[in-house]
Amino acid sequence: MLDGVLVALITPFTQDDVIDENGVKSNIEFLVKGGVSGIVPSGTTGESATLTFQEHKDLIELTVDCSSVPVVAGTGSNSTAEALDLTKFAADAGADAALLITPYYNKPNDEGLLKHFTAIADNAEIPQILYNVPTRTCINMKPEVTARLAQHPNIIGIKEASGDLDQISETIKLTRDEDFVVYSGDDAMTLPIMELGGVGVISVTANIVPDKMVGMVAAFKDGDMVTAKKLEAELAPLIDALFLETNPIPVKKAAELIGLAAGHLRLPLAPISPENEARLRAELKAIGAL
């Protein structure tokens, strides 16, 4: 099982609005040097909603080719057929696992969720991590649904970003007898979720300060709660700043400010406001990233 800090990777673009392949490579080198456990391309933070189908596949292939740590490819869609196609591609490309968001906009019922994820798990031979983020999808996957899916041998975990610790605790309780793990999908809730039994985080903040996120999670795993809590407090203002606007607007600006490859945002996302950029700069300086 993957654990620790996995990075929800940003997608840098060139001035010509194509994926910056050299930028992807240099960013991954920076993250690996920072000690991360895995790389997660083509997810929400990677602007997957505005990647073409071919770009989605190209980015997965590129990340697999240049990463020396495991790759968990974002392959989710609100179309079951499209998600299955991408997940099969990720398996063939050599990804170590796939990350599958709950279908957005369609708002399937519980039975629809079960059939969606089961159809993909039955037909794509790659470990699969579910992703529950109601603020993005307008649907919340109940612990009972997750527990049923956890019985499938190809479904190995869930990235939980519901923000509901009671729900996350129930999910952990209901899946404790399965070969299944829970990751925090919310940087600010990493330690609380790990205290409940979570194994790590799929992190936005790790794009910018991977060493500090890794240090916090490692300290927790080592039983050094003093250090873990100290790093949590140190990271909190930056985490807040990285979510002042819709992700990945602030994190791409932060990456640009500290010298990583970032490039523009694709519409309909627009640049961060001047006041929020000022706050972001201040927090980057405070934590020593700028």
ZAKOLVO-570552 format. One line per 3 residues: number of its first residue (from 1); their letters; for each residue y, z, x of N, C-alpha, C, CB. Coordinates in pm, whole numbers. Atoms other than C-alpha are relative to their C-alpha. Last residue first. Glycine has a CB too. Layout:
residues N
NUM	a	Y,Z,X,Y,Z,X,Y,Z,X,Y,Z,X  ...
***
This chain:
residues 290
290	lag	-112,90,-24,3246,-94,1036,94,57,105,77,-27,-131  52,137,3,2900,57,983,108,-102,35,-58,-31,-137  16,54,-134,3007,406,1094,-55,-141,6,-88,88,78
287	iak	141,-16,-37,2952,586,764,-31,-61,136,-89,-62,-106  38,-141,3,3323,645,709,-143,21,48,16,57,-140  -56,-66,-117,3413,291,816,-48,145,9,153,-5,-4
284	lea	69,56,-116,3176,139,560,50,63,129,20,-152,5  131,-65,-9,3313,380,300,-83,-56,115,-77,-16,-130  -16,-140,-39,3673,276,366,-135,69,17,84,74,-103
281	rlr	-35,-6,-142,3588,-93,359,7,145,49,134,-71,26  121,35,-75,3414,-50,23,26,6,150,-49,-141,-40  90,-117,6,3715,131,-124,-127,-26,81,-36,32,-148
278	aen	-62,-105,-83,3945,-148,-4,-87,125,2,141,35,-53  25,35,-140,3707,-409,-147,59,105,93,58,-139,32  138,-39,-30,3717,-225,-478,-40,-38,142,-95,-64,-100
275	eps	9,-147,-5,4096,-243,-487,-140,48,32,45,59,-133  -63,-57,-120,4099,-611,-387,-12,152,8,146,-38,4  -144,-22,18,3847,-710,-658,60,63,126,27,89,-124
272	ipa	-37,-138,30,3507,-837,-545,151,14,-11,-55,95,108  -22,-97,-107,3451,-1211,-547,45,137,-50,102,-54,96  -128,25,-67,3316,-1394,-855,24,110,103,116,-5,-103
269	lpl	-52,-116,-71,2964,-1419,-996,127,-39,75,-106,59,97  -121,-59,56,2924,-1704,-1247,48,128,69,-24,29,-143  -42,-25,138,2914,-1871,-1004,-122,18,-90,90,-114,-51
266	rlh	7,112,93,2747,-1849,-667,49,42,-138,-145,-54,-9  82,-27,117,2872,-1588,-427,-5,-126,-84,55,121,-82  -61,-22,130,3008,-1704,-94,-104,46,-102,68,-126,-49
263	gaa	-49,117,73,2872,-1662,254,49,38,-137,-109,-105,-11  -15,-27,143,2665,-1367,367,41,-127,-74,104,111,-24  -15,124,75,2545,-1372,726,7,32,-148,-116,-98,30
260	lgi	126,63,37,2604,-1033,886,29,-132,-72,-86,95,-89  39,110,-88,2925,-938,1064,-136,-60,-26,3,47,137  65,-57,-120,3000,-593,920,-59,-109,90,-110,98,-41
257	lea	-91,-87,-75,3258,-728,673,-63,54,128,44,115,-87  -102,81,-68,3038,-1018,560,88,87,89,87,-74,-102  71,72,-106,2750,-783,480,98,-85,81,-110,-88,-60
254	akk	28,-95,-107,2987,-556,288,-70,-68,117,-85,117,-52  -126,-23,-69,3115,-853,88,-21,97,116,106,55,-96  -26,121,-79,2757,-950,7,133,11,74,0,-123,-91
251	vpi	84,-1,-121,2683,-589,-88,19,-127,81,-148,16,-38  -48,-84,-110,2985,-568,-321,-86,-11,126,4,143,-44  -139,27,-39,2903,-876,-535,44,90,117,94,19,-120
248	pnt	-30,-33,-139,2523,-833,-529,144,-25,45,-90,-78,88  77,37,-118,2516,-634,-760,-40,-149,-13,-127,91,16  136,50,17,2774,-614,-1037,-63,-36,134,-1,-121,-93
245	elf	6,121,82,3081,-415,-939,-145,-47,-3,96,-112,55  -124,-1,75,3139,-65,-806,10,-121,-92,120,4,95  27,29,141,2772,-68,-708,125,15,-87,-111,93,-53
242	lad	78,123,9,2805,-93,-332,-35,-37,-144,-127,13,80  -89,114,-23,3085,165,-343,-73,-133,-16,62,9,139  -92,13,114,2857,426,-502,87,-125,14,90,126,-11
239	ilp	80,50,112,2592,360,-238,88,-19,-124,-117,96,-32  20,142,-23,2857,402,31,-81,-62,-114,-70,-24,135  -125,73,26,2967,736,-114,-12,-150,21,110,54,89
236	ale	-42,5,141,2604,858,-143,132,-74,-23,13,140,-53  13,134,57,2486,766,207,64,-13,-138,-145,-37,-8  -79,91,-82,2609,1080,382,2,-141,-60,-55,-5,144
233	ael	-141,-30,26,2481,1303,103,91,-96,77,32,145,38  -28,37,139,2138,1138,117,147,22,-32,-89,83,-96  -18,145,3,2143,1163,496,29,-49,-141,-123,-69,56
230	kka	-123,28,-75,2198,1540,478,30,-150,-3,-13,50,147  -112,-29,89,1935,1571,205,134,-28,68,-6,147,-46  3,95,112,1674,1398,420,120,19,-92,-131,15,-79
227	tvm	-49,129,-47,1773,1596,729,6,-102,-112,-89,-52,112  -138,-22,-44,1737,1930,552,61,-133,45,5,105,115  -91,18,112,1429,1808,366,146,22,38,-38,95,-112
224	dgd	-127,-50,-51,1228,1760,683,107,-22,-107,40,-73,135  -24,-135,51,885,1730,521,129,62,49,-114,88,39  35,-97,-104,792,1432,738,19,145,-45,83,-25,123
221	kfa	144,10,-20,790,1203,433,-49,100,105,-37,-142,41  67,-54,118,1139,1322,344,-151,1,20,37,-81,-125  -17,-145,-5,1261,1262,699,-69,66,-119,151,37,2
218	avm	92,-53,-101,1113,912,691,9,152,9,29,-63,136  135,4,57,1292,832,363,-102,58,99,-38,-144,-37  8,-91,115,1629,946,497,-142,6,-56,97,-44,-110
215	gvm	-1,-138,-49,1583,780,836,-13,101,-112,127,28,77  132,-27,-59,1484,449,678,-9,144,48,-27,-97,118  94,-7,112,1796,455,461,-140,32,49,0,-133,-78
212	kdp	-26,-125,71,2005,541,767,-90,15,-122,147,5,-43  45,-115,-77,1849,274,987,21,131,-74,73,4,133  145,-22,10,1883,6,722,-48,124,72,-73,-119,54
209	vin	32,-112,-90,2260,49,693,-149,29,-7,84,128,-37  -119,-35,-79,2391,-276,540,-29,109,103,111,46,-92  -56,121,-60,2095,-455,380,107,33,102,58,-91,-108
206	atv	66,24,-128,1939,-109,336,42,-133,63,-150,3,-17  -78,-60,-108,2196,-43,63,-59,-26,138,11,149,-21  -115,86,-24,2020,-283,-173,77,49,123,93,-3,-125
203	siv	-138,-43,-16,1689,-99,-154,100,-113,20,9,92,115  -38,140,-25,1334,-130,-274,152,-1,-10,-68,-102,-103  -108,65,74,1258,239,-236,6,-148,35,136,68,30
200	gvg	-109,59,-76,979,470,-127,99,-69,-91,-53,-99,102  36,24,-140,644,619,-224,112,-61,83,-120,-90,7  -25,137,-41,724,784,-557,-22,-16,150,142,-41,-37
197	gle	122,67,-45,558,1118,-629,17,-146,36,-103,11,-105  94,8,112,814,1313,-832,-132,-64,41,62,-79,-115  41,-138,30,999,1416,-515,-98,5,-116,122,86,-33
194	mip	103,-37,-97,1000,1050,-421,-48,143,-20,52,-17,143  123,70,39,1186,973,-742,-113,31,97,24,-152,-7  56,-58,123,1447,1241,-673,-130,-67,-45,101,-9,-111
191	ltm	65,-130,-26,1477,1116,-313,-51,65,-128,98,94,70  116,11,-88,1540,752,-403,-70,134,21,41,-57,134  107,-83,53,1766,807,-702,-123,3,88,-38,-47,-138
188	add	-49,-136,19,2090,683,-543,-109,95,-49,115,0,-98  -19,-69,-128,1917,372,-410,38,147,-18,107,-69,81  -138,-49,5,1793,268,-755,22,83,125,29,83,-131
185	gsy	-79,122,6,1473,65,-778,148,31,-3,-38,-83,-120  -132,-10,60,1268,362,-664,66,-137,4,87,106,73  -114,9,-91,913,265,-590,128,25,-79,4,-140,70
182	vvf	-132,15,60,604,376,-784,107,-1,109,28,113,-103  -108,-83,-53,246,332,-667,132,-31,-71,14,-20,151  -128,43,54,-87,209,-803,108,95,46,-4,-8,-155
179	ded	-48,43,-131,-453,231,-704,137,-65,-23,-100,-101,71  14,143,-31,-511,417,-1029,49,-26,143,81,-87,-102  140,27,-31,-577,789,-1092,-26,-147,32,-87,41,-116
176	rtl	41,-69,-122,-207,879,-1066,-146,-26,39,21,148,-16  63,95,-93,-107,612,-1315,-58,67,124,101,-105,41  100,83,69,-26,827,-1620,-74,-95,94,68,-80,-109
173	kit	110,-83,52,147,1098,-1416,-111,-87,-59,53,98,-107  76,-49,-115,357,852,-1217,-120,81,-47,90,85,92  70,115,-59,465,676,-1535,-87,43,117,101,-107,46
170	esi	113,30,89,548,1009,-1699,-81,-118,53,51,-30,-142  99,-106,-18,764,1110,-1402,-124,-26,-84,59,137,-36  64,29,-129,943,775,-1419,-108,104,30,105,-2,113
167	qdl	89,115,16,1012,827,-1790,-76,-29,129,81,-124,-42  111,-43,86,1149,1176,-1732,-100,-115,-18,52,47,-137  98,-73,-81,1352,1050,-1436,-117,50,-84,67,117,70
164	dgs	51,-110,83,1526,790,-1652,-110,72,77,-54,-53,-137  -95,-110,-9,1742,557,-1442,-44,124,-74,132,-42,-51  -42,-38,136,1534,264,-1565,106,108,3,-120,47,-80
161	aek	-145,-13,-1,1521,120,-1214,50,30,-141,67,-128,54  -56,-63,120,1150,157,-1144,151,19,15,-68,135,-27  -135,-36,-43,990,-84,-898,71,50,-124,78,-123,68
158	igi	-117,33,81,628,-79,-1008,127,44,72,-8,65,-140  -113,-92,4,297,-79,-829,110,-47,-93,55,20,138  10,-114,-92,-37,-238,-739,116,99,-10,-9,-50,141
155	inp	-130,-63,25,-111,-497,-1006,1,135,71,27,18,-155  -106,72,-71,-392,-718,-871,139,61,-20,3,-144,-45  10,-13,-146,-670,-473,-961,110,-72,78,-131,-52,45
152	hqa	36,131,-54,-552,-444,-1324,-3,7,153,100,-110,-49  145,9,-10,-561,-80,-1435,-46,-135,56,-63,23,-137  42,-56,-129,-191,-47,-1358,-151,-5,19,48,144,12
149	lra	-5,106,-100,-120,-279,-1652,-49,48,136,142,-54,12  105,97,34,-238,-14,-1896,-5,-113,103,23,-58,-142  129,-60,-30,-29,252,-1723,-116,-95,-32,-17,131,-77
146	tve	20,6,-145,280,29,-1726,-138,53,37,108,80,73  25,141,-30,245,-13,-2102,-27,-16,150,121,-88,-44  133,32,51,208,363,-2153,-37,-146,27,-6,29,-151
143	pkm	104,-46,-91,505,428,-1925,-141,-36,-46,11,149,17  42,-137,21,724,212,-2149,-108,41,100,-49,18,-143  146,-4,6,881,-107,-2020,-46,146,-3,-62,-75,121
140	nic	53,-107,-81,1251,-109,-2112,-152,5,-14,63,136,-39  130,-48,46,1410,-428,-2237,-52,105,98,-102,-118,-13  -10,-48,138,1771,-544,-2220,-136,38,-58,64,-108,-87
137	trt	90,79,84,1686,-735,-1899,11,32,-149,-141,21,44  -4,144,-27,1954,-631,-1651,-72,-80,-108,-61,-30,137  -141,40,3,2030,-277,-1768,17,-149,25,79,78,103
134	pvn	-52,27,135,1660,-236,-1854,145,-45,-3,-14,123,-83  -144,-23,-17,1539,-269,-1493,71,-33,-131,59,-85,118  -59,-43,126,1159,-244,-1476,147,35,21,-77,121,-59
131	yli	-139,-42,-21,1001,-441,-1193,62,28,-136,81,-109,78  -82,19,119,624,-487,-1163,142,49,29,-61,74,-122  -80,-118,31,463,-514,-820,87,-33,-120,87,46,123
128	qpi	-120,18,82,186,-769,-768,64,135,-35,-34,-76,-128  -42,-129,57,-83,-799,-501,135,-14,-70,9,108,110  -94,-65,-91,-177,-1167,-462,35,134,-62,128,-89,25
125	ean	68,-96,-86,-451,-1375,-620,95,51,109,-125,-64,64  -64,7,-131,-257,-1540,-902,-59,109,89,156,15,-11  3,136,-54,-443,-1621,-1225,67,-18,135,63,-91,-96
122	dai	133,63,11,-546,-1290,-1378,-9,-130,78,-33,-26,-147  93,-72,-87,-234,-1111,-1251,-139,-61,-3,-8,146,-43  -35,26,-140,-6,-1374,-1403,-101,66,94,143,50,32
119	atf	23,143,-26,-176,-1370,-1742,29,-35,145,85,-86,-94  144,19,-18,-190,-990,-1731,-32,-146,30,-76,46,-126  39,-44,-134,185,-967,-1671,-149,-19,26,37,145,19
116	hkl	-75,68,-105,274,-1180,-1972,-51,38,138,150,33,-12  58,133,-16,-3,-1047,-2199,69,-80,110,7,-77,-130  137,-10,-50,95,-685,-2149,-59,-137,27,-88,77,-99
113	lge	-6,-43,-139,464,-761,-2189,-139,7,62,70,137,11  -47,114,-78,400,-957,-2508,9,34,149,134,-45,-51  113,91,-15,191,-673,-2648,38,-123,82,-52,-43,-138
110	dnp	96,-56,-96,472,-429,-2581,-117,-95,25,-52,134,-50  50,-132,39,730,-650,-2753,-105,47,100,-60,-4,-144  134,-9,57,905,-934,-2574,-35,142,-44,-103,-50,100
107	kny	27,-133,56,1284,-931,-2529,-139,10,-66,107,36,-101  96,17,111,1335,-1309,-2478,-30,131,-72,-130,-61,54  -56,78,111,1656,-1235,-2278,-99,-16,-116,42,-136,49
104	ypt	-135,-27,49,1477,-1102,-1970,35,-96,-113,102,-12,115  -69,117,53,1103,-1103,-1901,133,36,-67,-89,-73,-100  34,17,141,1015,-790,-1702,78,-119,-55,31,131,-81
101	ill	-89,-67,95,1071,-853,-1332,-53,-17,-142,144,-55,11  -13,69,128,782,-952,-1108,82,81,-98,-137,-29,-60  -76,-92,85,773,-866,-737,36,-74,-128,129,52,73
98	aad	-103,61,84,504,-1048,-539,65,108,-85,-60,-112,-90  1,-46,139,294,-926,-247,109,-75,-75,21,155,-10  93,-111,8,206,-1006,115,-13,55,-142,43,110,93
95	aga	-66,-126,33,365,-1350,112,-106,110,-17,85,-14,-130  34,-110,-90,155,-1615,285,75,129,-25,24,-42,137  -94,0,-112,297,-1935,137,-27,114,98,142,9,-52
92	daa	36,108,-91,-13,-1977,-83,89,-3,124,8,-134,-72  132,-30,-57,43,-1636,-242,-38,-107,103,-107,8,-112  -19,-109,-95,414,-1705,-289,-132,37,68,60,124,-70
89	fkt	-62,58,-120,331,-2040,-453,17,108,107,137,-62,-35  104,75,-71,88,-1871,-693,57,-60,129,-57,-112,-90  87,-101,-59,363,-1624,-784,-115,-66,76,-55,94,-108
86	ldl	-64,-58,-118,615,-1903,-835,-90,101,70,131,67,-38  -16,106,-101,384,-2095,-1068,59,57,128,88,-114,-54  133,22,-57,288,-1778,-1256,7,-106,110,-99,-44,-110
83	aea	31,-115,-85,653,-1686,-1306,-136,-17,67,3,130,-82  -81,12,-121,725,-2037,-1435,-28,114,96,150,-3,-35  50,112,-79,435,-2027,-1682,76,-14,132,9,-130,-81
80	tsn	126,-40,-63,531,-1680,-1803,-53,-111,89,-103,37,-107  104,96,37,889,-1788,-1866,-127,38,73,43,-147,34  25,-25,141,1130,-1495,-1850,-91,-105,-60,131,5,-78
77	sgt	-74,91,87,1091,-1516,-1476,-21,44,-143,-45,-150,21  -6,-23,143,959,-1312,-1185,83,-103,-74,54,135,-27  54,119,68,868,-1441,-841,8,11,-152,-145,-21,42
74	gav	-40,-5,139,1055,-1207,-603,-45,-128,-71,153,20,-13  -84,107,54,853,-1225,-284,33,24,-147,-70,-135,15  29,-11,143,730,-908,-118,93,-98,-70,20,149,-54
71	vpv	-94,65,91,722,-986,255,-51,15,-143,17,-150,36  49,59,124,551,-762,509,111,-54,-90,-80,102,-77  46,-108,89,719,-711,848,-44,-64,-132,114,109,-24
68	ssc	112,-66,-68,753,-967,1130,-48,123,-78,41,41,141  6,-145,7,967,-1192,911,-123,55,72,-1,46,-146  -80,-66,-104,1053,-1548,1015,-3,152,-5,142,-45,-10
65	dvt	9,58,-134,792,-1763,843,72,82,106,56,-140,-2  135,-23,-53,749,-1541,537,-7,-48,144,-106,-73,-87  11,-143,-28,1125,-1542,480,-136,34,59,24,81,-127
62	lei	-81,-33,-117,1147,-1920,512,-16,146,39,147,-32,-27  68,57,-117,860,-1977,268,73,36,128,-12,-152,-13  123,-78,-21,1012,-1743,9,-69,-46,128,-96,-15,-122
59	ldk	-39,-131,-51,1353,-1905,52,-121,88,26,95,68,-97  -42,15,-140,1211,-2257,17,35,136,61,122,-95,10  121,18,-82,1025,-2159,-302,37,-10,149,-76,-127,-44
56	heq	78,-123,13,1338,-2022,-467,-123,-8,91,-43,23,-149  -62,-97,-91,1538,-2315,-336,-77,131,-1,148,25,-39  36,37,-136,1290,-2549,-507,61,96,102,44,-143,30
53	ftl	143,-28,-16,1321,-2369,-841,-44,-31,143,-83,-81,-102  86,100,64,1698,-2375,-805,-146,38,24,30,-143,53  79,83,-92,1862,-2049,-708,-75,-104,-82,-99,88,85
50	tas	-70,126,-26,2127,-1925,-953,-68,-82,109,144,27,38  -36,67,125,1927,-1647,-1119,69,-134,22,89,90,-82  109,86,46,1766,-1558,-785,37,-77,-126,-124,84,-26
47	egt	-57,98,93,2097,-1427,-656,-105,-98,-53,113,-76,67  0,131,-65,1926,-1254,-361,50,-111,-90,-137,-33,46  -96,-10,-109,2020,-911,-497,11,-132,76,-39,112,96
44	tgs	-135,-9,58,1839,-1003,-820,106,0,109,13,126,-86  -13,-91,114,1529,-1110,-630,142,-1,-52,-42,142,39  -5,71,130,1459,-1409,-408,-10,94,-119,-111,-101,-7
41	pvi	-93,110,27,1365,-1214,-93,-8,-46,-145,-28,-117,93  20,49,137,1204,-868,-61,104,-109,-28,12,118,-104  -112,83,43,1157,-767,303,-31,-57,-137,29,-113,104
38	gsv	27,128,62,930,-484,416,127,-69,-44,-93,17,-117  144,22,17,891,-157,601,-31,-137,-57,-58,107,-91  47,12,138,1245,-136,737,-148,-33,-6,80,-106,-75
35	ggk	120,-77,30,1304,-8,1090,-56,-15,-140,28,138,23  -37,-125,66,1663,-109,1160,-119,80,-51,91,-28,-113  -47,-90,-106,1540,-371,1407,38,136,-56,119,-62,75
32	vlf	122,-43,-69,1352,-527,1115,35,96,113,-78,-121,55  70,-95,86,1675,-534,916,-127,53,66,-35,-65,-133  -78,-124,8,1881,-697,1192,-75,107,-79,137,-27,-65
29	ein	11,-62,-133,1610,-958,1255,73,134,3,57,-93,111  132,-63,-4,1600,-1027,881,-22,68,135,-111,-104,-27  -4,-120,83,1975,-1088,881,-134,73,2,37,-36,-144
26	skv	-73,-105,-75,1944,-1325,1177,11,128,-82,142,-49,37  77,-46,-117,1670,-1528,1005,71,114,72,-24,-116,97  116,-77,50,1850,-1550,671,-77,58,117,-93,-91,-88
23	gne	-49,-129,47,2168,-1655,851,-111,87,-55,104,-20,-105  -23,-82,-120,1985,-1927,1041,51,138,-38,100,-70,96  129,-38,-57,1853,-2059,710,16,86,125,-80,-125,34
20	div	-28,-9,-144,2191,-2053,536,-127,50,70,122,94,29  47,-123,-63,2079,-2156,186,21,-8,150,-149,25,-33  145,1,-18,2293,-2444,66,-41,130,69,-46,-126,85
17	ddq	77,-59,110,2640,-2420,-82,-150,-27,9,52,-53,-130  46,112,83,2816,-2658,161,-90,47,-114,-74,-101,86  -117,54,70,3010,-2364,303,-37,-116,-92,106,-45,101
14	tfp	-96,67,-86,2673,-2212,387,120,-45,-82,-66,-120,73  -20,143,24,2494,-1961,165,100,-55,101,49,-26,-145  -126,59,-50,2351,-1620,248,4,-150,-27,15,27,152
11	til	18,140,-39,2081,-1481,17,133,-55,50,-54,-86,-119  -103,92,47,2079,-1100,3,-35,-142,43,141,41,53  -76,84,-92,1748,-923,60,108,-83,-69,-94,-91,75
8	avl	-29,107,96,1620,-640,-158,101,-93,67,57,57,-138  -138,47,21,1504,-442,143,5,-111,-104,61,-49,131  4,146,8,1185,-234,154,140,-46,-39,-108,-50,-104
5	vgd	-119,73,43,1213,125,269,-24,-150,8,123,39,87  -120,-9,-81,902,344,288,116,-77,-60,-27,-50,138  -83,-114,36,576,231,132,123,1,89,-80,133,13
2	lm	-130,-3,-65,354,-75,115,73,127,-42,84,-126,-35  -120,0,83,0,0,0,126,0,87,0,122,-95
***
